[in-house]
Amino acid sequence: MKASLSAVPRVKFANLPTPVERMTRLAPKIGLRELWVKRDDLSGLALGGNKTRKLEYLVAEALSHGARTLLTTGAPQSNHCRQTAAAAAKFGFDCVLVLAGEPPTRYSGNLLLDHLFGAEIVWCPKDQREATLQEVFQKLWREGRRPYRIPYGGSNALGVLAYAQAVGEVVEQGVCPEWIVFPSSSGGTQAGLLLGCKLYKLDARIVGISVDLPASELRERIFQLCCQASDTYSFSVSVRIEEIVVDDSYRGEGYGIPTQADIQAIQDFARYEGILLDPVYTGRAAAGLIDLVKRGTIPADASVLFWHTGGTPALFAEAYEKLFSPP
């Protein structure tokens, strides 16, 4: 099993293993016996994040295909796009990002870093993102720029391997939580954690807090990713759709629009533990975690691991800076 994971080509550039830290002040504040944070915000590439793990596999495949350009897509403050742009700079690729939305009046947060890493940006309406991505791919190919297309969030069968591997990392660090809570969006991280828990025999309840999609849609996406990864890499385990837990109760007014609970969770992590969360992903997942404990869904005597997927630069985006500024 471990051999099959290690046999897949991977370019190692992340700072791994990322630390696991016990939250001694925040846990009693929110009513938990034991709270750990897996610090994938410290994974090392361009201020870190969960996509760095996936990019180790995706960049390896791009190199093996003789690619010259990394092409991917996301929102204007996409953490995935920022890390892809940094990986492209590190390995000498061109980078083209298809971003859904309108060009801003000034660049800030992740978008500023995309520019700093030298990425070319193509803007399009959100409902035309996939079509635009395909058009740009074909244009790059015609121009001889040999594009390698990375899916939204780096979430495909190959990207899933990164978080199956990451479960083994947690086990080796000696942490055996009963619950693992994290933000879920493109589905690859959750699919990897589900498969990894089976492969490494970690008996933990995996709870993805949806930051945007309805639970039914995200659950189906995760299930398909689990099936694709199991089939492609001949895993001895599989995931049933009934095992996939997605909580979509905390989406508020939608993607990238922080609720008051999100803001409070970000402040609590900062003021009790000195840990920075972001307003789109980890802040929302932390708010969900805190509420699940408050409602008793997660028992007070449980051991919980909050998987920090990164996103720090979004705190400095123009759209969010006033949320955390003094009145």
Sequence and secondary structure as in RCSB ss.txt:
>XXXX:A:sequence
MKASLSAVPRVKFANLPTPVERMTRLAPKIGLRELWVKRDDLSGLALGGNKTRKLEYLVAEALSHGARTLLTTGA
PQSNHCRQTAAAAAKFGFDCVLVLAGEPPTRYSGNLLLDHLFGAEIVWCPKDQREATLQEVFQKLWREGRRPYRI
PYGGSNALGVLAYAQAVGEVVEQGVCPEWIVFPSSSGGTQAGLLLGCKLYKLDARIVGISVDLPASELRERIFQL
CCQASDTYSFSVSVRIEEIVVDDSYRGEGYGIPTQADIQAIQDFARYEGILLDPVYTGRAAAGLIDLVKRGTIPA
DASVLFWHTGGTPALFAEAYEKLFSPP
>XXXX:A:secstr
 HHHHHTS     S  S  EEE TTHHHHHT SEEEEEEGGGSSSTT  THHHHHHHHHHHHHHTT  EEEEEE 
TT HHHHHHHHHHHHHT EEEEEEES   SS  HHHHHHHHTT EEEEE GGGHHHHHHHHHHHHHHTT  EEE 
 GGG SHHHHHHHHHHHHHHHHTT   SEEEEEESSSHHHHHHHHHHHHTT   EEEEEESSS HHHHHHHHHHH
HHHHHHHHT S    GGG EEE TT TTSTT   HHHHHHHHHHHHHH     TTTHHHHHHHHHHHHHTTSS T
T EEEEEE   GGGGGSHHHHTTSS  
